[in-house]
Amino acid sequence: MSEIKPFSQACENNKQPILNHLKAVLQDSHDVLEVGSGTGQHAVYFSAHMPWLLWQCSDRFENISGIRSWLAETSLPAPLSLDIRDEVWPAEQYDAIFTANTLHIMGWPEVELFFAKADKHLKATALLCIYGPFKYRGEFTSPSNADFDLWLKGNNPVSGIRDFEAIERLAHNASFSLLADHNMPANNQLLVWQRRR
């Protein structure tokens, strides 16, 4: 009996708007590490529409089985078991890292670790693409995001929608320069940085 695939309606809703930007952003990239692949839906959709990319999924161990079920009918490599807090990350250096809806789930120490690890595992002029909701100058971009932030903190006090300015400081300190801040549907953003080294 085949395993039932996990399903994210949010992934289904946002995959095309994200792809519309990624196709231009990643046109000269060859390999991408996706951090926090979730169900694997993004990987399947994006790789089908950007066949020049080697898309490498990763997530915490408990999500790997579900990702495998999505990748089973593709030629994508097996997903990597990866926690932000892991001392050892994949040895490869990638042309890009993509992550969606992860920074508001992590605690702040993990967000800091994410940028430190990205600095070590990307090539000299690589790209960092982050999708999700953010605050600007301490303000939510919509009442629904304010409600979502309360819901996140109610489930886990260390979670919460991050301040763009704080994230930009982490990126700058990790040698990334902001290339774009795209407004996306459902009060989300797609932030794109490029490494300066």
Secondary structure, DSSP 8 states (H G I E B T S, - for coil): --------HHHHHHHHHHHHHHHHHTTT--EEEEES-TTSHHHHHHHHH-TTSEEEEEE-HHHHHHHHHHHTTS-----EE--TT-S---SS-EEEEEEES-TTTS-HHHHHHHHHHHHHHEEEEEEEEEEE-EEBTTB-SSHHHHHHHHHHHHH-TT---EEHHHHHHHHHHTTEEEEEEEEEGGGEEEEEEEE--
